[in-house]
Amino acid sequence: MGFKYYEQNQLMIPMEWKALIDKDDVVFVLNDLIDNMNIDKLLETYSPLGSNSYDPKMMLKILMYGYIRKRYSSRLIAEAVESDIKFIWLAGGNKPTRNIIKI
């Protein structure tokens, strides 16, 4: 017998992450600043080979916001991208890749 999907912890209201952030937060200034940057020189360094990369502007936004929030460790920034709404919004919901090497 088939049942309809049931999940108690799922947010059912469609919502923009941006709505959960104070409108005066520096995250919006940083986002607009980087969106308006010319990063053509940076884009030239990317190779068309291999798997798709994360958007360089997204990565720059996350790193810069991490530094603003005094998170200098890539591990702390990666954790924030999974748990802090401001980082999640900057990342567009993208999650860090977990490269686990088993020997």
Stockholm file with secondary structure:
# STOCKHOLM 1.0

chainA/1-103         MGFKYYEQNQLMIPMEWKALIDKDDVVFVLNDLIDNMNIDKLLETYSPLGSNSYDPKMMLKILMYGYIRKRYSSRLIAEAVESDIKFIWLAGGNKPTRNIIKI
#=GR chainA/1-103 SS CCCCCCCTTSCCSCCCGGGGSCTTCHHHHHHHHHHTSCCHHHHTTCCSSSSCCCCHHHHHHHHHHHHHTTCCSHHHHHHHHHHCHHHHHHHTTCCCCCCCCCC
#=GC SS_cons         CCCCCCCTTSCCSCCCGGGGSCTTCHHHHHHHHHHTSCCHHHHTTCCSSSSCCCCHHHHHHHHHHHHHTTCCSHHHHHHHHHHCHHHHHHHTTCCCCCCCCCC
//
